[in-house]
Amino acid sequence: MYKDNLAKNIKALRAKHNLTQSELAEKLKITRQSLSSYEKGTREPDITLLIEMANCFNCSVDFLIFDNVDNNLDNIYENFKIGEFKNFDNQLSKYMISKKNQLESIINNLNLEVEKINAILNLIYKSNEKNSVVSEYKEIKIPILNNYLIENIKFNSFITTTLKDPLSFSKEYFIVTVRDESMNKIFNINEKIIIEKTNDLKVGDIGLILINNKEYTIKKIISLNNDYIKLSPVSENKTYKEELYDLNKVNIDIKGKYIINLDDYL
């Protein structure tokens, strides 16, 4: 009895919601032919599809199966079979239990993943904490140069200081004394600055540069390519001008990159 009732109810509810067979089939993600067979009673939808139909019609599954949209409730209870209802109820219970078990499994897996992530984060935190303690007590010797004699660094003249940002233990540094006012917006004449020993500079860096193997200058690089390098002062003294060098004609030897003023580091 409930199969005939279900077929009539699907058709009646579809009409009540002003849906064509094609429109309802699209909502349910089934073919129009399948929906037609359900409305004729030649096929029965499974429990999953029944739930989808109930959601679509905004009604309960038992209303969809056992109610009669065209008649009143008195006629319904005269016709339905308790055995069929129990069978459906058992199927629905099994379905809900299986979904509950799936949900519990997902939650348990998520909890396990959260525990793994927390363990990894804890290891990272401890590692960082350990490294910060080590860095706090590492010392670094930085040579002090007179007259920028970089090729002849002598370690009998150096300062010993605690290693900290922005210096790195894996790089080499030296200290020079500023000889002019061409960069006095950043550091003053006679001020000591820390230079990283490198020839790899980019636009925006401040470099210690040897020109034609005889003249040192500390300037900001504002343009750099295979043919030219353009250096700029950063000074309140307007007598210092930008300098453009043709790399095919002038020997430019980059000796290092300005990192920080010594007083600021200490």
Backbone torsions as a table, in degrees:
resi	resn	phi	psi	omega
1	MET	NA	-41.6	-173.9
2	TYR	-67.8	-24.7	179.0
3	LYS	-65.6	-43.5	177.7
4	ASP	-64.9	-41.6	-179.6
5	ASN	-62.6	-42.5	179.9
6	LEU	-62.0	-44.5	-179.5
7	ALA	-60.0	-45.8	179.4
8	LYS	-64.1	-40.4	-177.1
9	ASN	-67.5	-39.8	178.0
10	ILE	-59.5	-46.3	-178.6
11	LYS	-65.5	-43.3	-178.3
12	ALA	-66.8	-42.4	-179.5
13	LEU	-69.0	-34.0	176.6
14	ARG	-63.3	-43.1	178.7
15	ALA	-66.4	-39.6	179.7
16	LYS	-61.2	-33.9	-179.3
17	HIS	-93.0	10.3	176.6
18	ASN	55.4	45.7	-179.9
19	LEU	-114.0	138.6	171.4
20	THR	-80.3	168.2	177.2
21	GLN	-61.2	-40.2	-179.4
22	SER	-64.4	-41.3	-179.0
23	GLU	-66.0	-44.6	179.7
24	LEU	-67.2	-40.4	179.0
25	ALA	-60.4	-38.7	179.0
26	GLU	-65.7	-41.4	178.1
27	LYS	-62.8	-37.1	-177.6
28	LEU	-87.0	-6.2	-179.3
29	LYS	61.9	42.9	175.3
30	ILE	-129.9	173.1	178.3
31	THR	-81.5	158.2	177.5
32	ARG	-65.6	-33.4	179.0
33	GLN	-63.3	-39.8	178.5
34	SER	-63.8	-43.9	180.0
35	LEU	-62.8	-39.7	179.3
36	SER	-61.2	-40.1	179.6
37	SER	-67.9	-31.8	176.9
38	TYR	-68.8	-39.2	-179.1
39	GLU	-71.7	-26.3	177.5
40	LYS	-84.3	-16.0	-179.7
41	GLY	85.0	10.5	179.9
42	THR	-83.4	-18.4	176.6
43	ARG	-136.6	155.9	178.3
44	GLU	-115.6	134.1	175.5
45	PRO	-72.0	149.1	176.8
46	ASP	-76.3	175.3	-173.1
47	ILE	-63.0	-36.3	179.9
48	THR	-64.0	-43.1	180.0
49	LEU	-69.4	-35.0	176.4
50	LEU	-58.9	-43.1	179.2
51	ILE	-64.4	-40.4	177.5
52	GLU	-61.9	-41.4	178.6
53	MET	-63.5	-44.5	179.8
54	ALA	-60.8	-42.1	177.5
55	ASN	-63.0	-40.3	-178.7
56	CYS	-65.5	-38.9	-178.9
57	PHE	-90.2	-1.9	179.8
58	ASN	58.7	48.7	178.0
59	CYS	-141.7	173.7	178.1
60	SER	-83.5	161.1	179.2
61	VAL	-65.7	-40.6	-178.6
62	ASP	-66.6	-33.6	175.2
63	PHE	-63.4	-41.9	-178.7
64	LEU	-62.6	-37.2	-175.3
65	ILE	-88.5	-46.2	-167.9
66	PHE	-103.6	-20.6	179.1
67	ASP	-77.4	166.4	176.3
68	ASN	-125.6	109.6	-174.1
69	VAL	-64.0	-30.2	-176.0
70	ASP	-91.2	-13.2	-178.9
71	ASN	-121.7	177.1	179.7
72	ASN	-91.4	173.1	-174.0
73	LEU	-67.2	-27.9	-178.1
74	ASP	-61.4	-41.6	-179.8
75	ASN	-69.0	-28.8	-178.0
76	ILE	-65.0	-50.6	-174.2
77	TYR	-71.1	-12.8	175.3
78	GLU	-78.3	-22.1	-170.3
79	ASN	-109.2	-29.5	-173.1
80	PHE	-74.9	157.9	-177.1
81	LYS	-106.8	129.7	-179.0
82	ILE	-59.9	-39.2	-178.3
83	GLY	-61.6	-40.4	179.3
84	GLU	-66.6	-38.8	178.6
85	PHE	-63.9	-43.2	180.0
86	LYS	-62.7	-41.0	179.2
87	ASN	-61.6	-44.4	177.8
88	PHE	-64.7	-41.6	-179.3
89	ASP	-61.4	-38.9	178.1
90	ASN	-64.9	-42.7	178.5
91	GLN	-62.5	-43.0	-179.7
92	LEU	-64.6	-40.5	179.4
93	SER	-62.8	-44.3	178.8
94	LYS	-61.9	-41.2	180.0
95	TYR	-62.7	-46.3	-178.3
96	MET	-65.5	-37.4	178.3
97	ILE	-65.2	-42.2	179.8
98	SER	-63.0	-40.4	178.3
99	LYS	-67.1	-37.6	178.1
100	LYS	-63.5	-42.7	178.8
101	ASN	-64.3	-40.0	177.5
102	GLN	-62.4	-43.1	-179.8
103	LEU	-63.9	-42.9	178.5
104	GLU	-62.8	-38.9	178.3
105	SER	-63.6	-42.1	178.3
106	ILE	-62.3	-44.9	-179.7
107	ILE	-62.4	-42.7	179.2
108	ASN	-63.1	-41.5	178.1
109	ASN	-64.2	-39.4	178.1
110	LEU	-64.0	-42.7	178.7
111	ASN	-61.4	-38.8	178.8
112	LEU	-65.0	-42.5	179.4
113	GLU	-64.9	-39.4	178.1
114	VAL	-62.1	-41.0	178.0
115	GLU	-62.3	-41.2	179.0
116	LYS	-63.8	-44.7	-180.0
117	ILE	-62.3	-43.6	179.0
118	ASN	-62.0	-38.0	178.7
119	ALA	-65.3	-41.9	178.5
120	ILE	-64.6	-44.8	179.2
121	LEU	-62.2	-36.6	178.9
122	ASN	-65.0	-40.6	177.6
123	LEU	-64.7	-41.9	178.6
124	ILE	-62.6	-43.0	-179.6
125	TYR	-62.1	-44.3	-179.7
126	LYS	-65.5	-38.1	178.7
127	SER	-64.1	-44.5	178.8
128	ASN	-64.1	-38.9	179.7
129	GLU	-63.9	-41.1	179.3
130	LYS	-65.5	-44.5	-179.3
131	ASN	-64.1	-36.8	-179.4
132	SER	-67.4	-34.5	178.3
133	VAL	-68.6	-41.9	179.6
134	VAL	-63.5	-46.3	-178.0
135	SER	-61.3	-33.3	-176.8
136	GLU	-62.3	-29.6	-175.4
137	TYR	-107.3	0.4	175.8
138	LYS	-73.4	140.4	176.8
139	GLU	-113.5	151.0	179.9
140	ILE	-131.1	140.1	176.8
141	LYS	-102.3	122.2	-179.5
142	ILE	-115.2	117.6	179.9
143	PRO	-64.4	144.7	173.9
144	ILE	-104.4	121.5	-176.9
145	LEU	-101.1	141.9	169.6
146	ASN	-107.7	131.4	176.8
147	ASN	66.3	21.6	174.2
148	TYR	61.2	32.1	-178.7
149	LEU	-80.2	76.1	-170.8
150	ILE	-69.2	-35.9	-177.4
151	GLU	-72.1	-12.5	-176.3
152	ASN	-123.5	49.1	-179.9
153	ILE	-65.8	128.5	177.3
154	LYS	-115.6	126.4	-174.8
155	PHE	-83.5	12.1	173.3
156	ASN	-85.0	-3.9	176.8
157	SER	-129.6	98.6	-178.2
158	PHE	-156.4	167.0	171.3
159	ILE	-112.0	147.6	174.8
160	THR	-110.3	124.4	-176.5
161	THR	-143.7	165.0	178.2
162	THR	-71.9	135.4	178.4
163	LEU	-76.0	127.8	177.5
164	LYS	-156.1	172.5	177.1
165	ASP	-61.0	143.4	7.4
166	PRO	-94.4	14.1	-179.5
167	LEU	-84.1	152.1	-179.9
168	SER	-122.7	141.8	-178.9
169	PHE	-66.2	-21.3	-176.4
170	SER	-86.9	-1.9	-177.7
171	LYS	-116.3	164.3	-177.5
172	GLU	-109.0	137.2	-176.9
173	TYR	-131.4	160.9	170.8
174	PHE	-149.7	166.3	-176.7
175	ILE	-115.8	133.9	175.1
176	VAL	-126.8	160.2	177.6
177	THR	-103.4	130.7	-178.8
178	VAL	-67.9	133.0	-173.6
179	ARG	-105.9	-10.3	-180.0
180	ASP	-145.5	-174.8	-176.2
181	GLU	-104.2	18.0	-174.8
182	SER	-70.0	-14.4	-179.8
183	MET	-129.1	32.1	-169.2
184	ASN	-72.3	-4.4	171.6
185	LYS	-78.4	-15.4	-179.3
186	ILE	-113.0	-45.0	175.5
187	PHE	-146.4	151.8	-173.4
188	ASN	-95.3	164.0	175.5
189	ILE	-60.2	139.4	-178.1
190	ASN	72.7	3.5	176.8
191	GLU	-83.1	143.3	178.4
192	LYS	-90.3	135.8	-179.9
193	ILE	-129.0	154.0	180.0
194	ILE	-97.0	128.6	-179.5
195	ILE	-116.1	133.5	172.0
196	GLU	-85.6	128.7	-179.2
197	LYS	-75.4	107.0	-179.0
198	THR	-163.6	154.0	173.0
199	ASN	-112.8	11.2	-178.3
200	ASP	-103.1	93.6	179.1
201	LEU	-118.0	157.4	177.0
202	LYS	-128.9	171.1	179.6
203	VAL	-59.0	131.8	-178.4
204	GLY	104.0	-20.8	177.4
205	ASP	-76.0	153.8	172.2
206	ILE	-103.7	122.2	-173.7
207	GLY	-118.9	153.5	169.3
208	LEU	-95.6	116.6	-168.2
209	ILE	-127.3	133.9	175.8
210	LEU	-98.8	125.3	-177.0
211	ILE	-107.9	123.2	178.6
212	ASN	53.0	33.8	174.7
213	ASN	61.9	19.3	-178.2
214	LYS	-143.4	-23.5	-174.7
215	GLU	-122.5	123.4	176.1
216	TYR	-93.9	144.7	174.3
217	THR	-145.4	149.7	174.8
218	ILE	-116.4	112.8	-175.7
219	LYS	-143.6	164.1	175.9
220	LYS	-89.2	132.3	178.7
221	ILE	-83.3	120.0	-179.6
222	ILE	-111.9	-11.0	175.7
223	SER	-156.6	138.2	-176.7
224	LEU	-155.1	126.0	172.9
225	ASN	-148.2	-166.4	-176.6
226	ASN	-71.2	-18.1	-174.9
227	ASP	-111.1	-30.0	-174.3
228	TYR	-136.7	155.1	169.4
229	ILE	-134.9	133.3	-179.9
230	LYS	-116.8	124.6	-177.3
231	LEU	-111.1	143.9	-177.8
232	SER	-131.6	138.4	171.2
233	PRO	-75.0	159.8	172.6
234	VAL	-128.1	78.6	-166.7
235	SER	-139.6	152.2	172.2
236	GLU	-81.9	-12.4	178.8
237	ASN	-86.0	110.7	-173.0
238	LYS	-74.5	-5.3	178.5
239	THR	-72.5	-19.7	178.2
240	TYR	-85.2	129.2	-175.2
241	LYS	-120.2	164.9	174.2
242	GLU	-66.5	148.8	-177.4
243	GLU	-127.7	126.5	179.2
244	LEU	-110.6	125.0	-177.0
245	TYR	-118.4	133.2	174.3
246	ASP	-84.5	113.9	-175.3
247	LEU	-68.0	-14.6	176.5
248	ASN	-83.2	-15.0	-177.4
249	LYS	-116.5	-27.2	-176.0
250	VAL	-115.7	135.6	178.1
251	ASN	-84.0	109.1	179.7
252	ILE	-108.1	120.0	-178.3
253	ASP	-121.6	106.1	-179.9
254	ILE	-78.7	123.2	-176.0
255	LYS	-101.4	-25.6	-178.2
256	GLY	-178.8	174.2	-178.5
257	LYS	-120.4	132.0	177.0
258	TYR	-65.2	131.8	-179.4
259	ILE	-109.8	-54.0	-174.2
260	ILE	-165.6	155.3	173.1
261	ASN	-70.2	140.3	-176.8
262	LEU	-60.3	-43.8	-179.6
263	ASP	-61.7	-36.9	178.7
264	ASP	-68.9	-34.2	-180.0
265	TYR	-71.7	-42.2	-178.4
266	LEU	-73.8	NA	NA
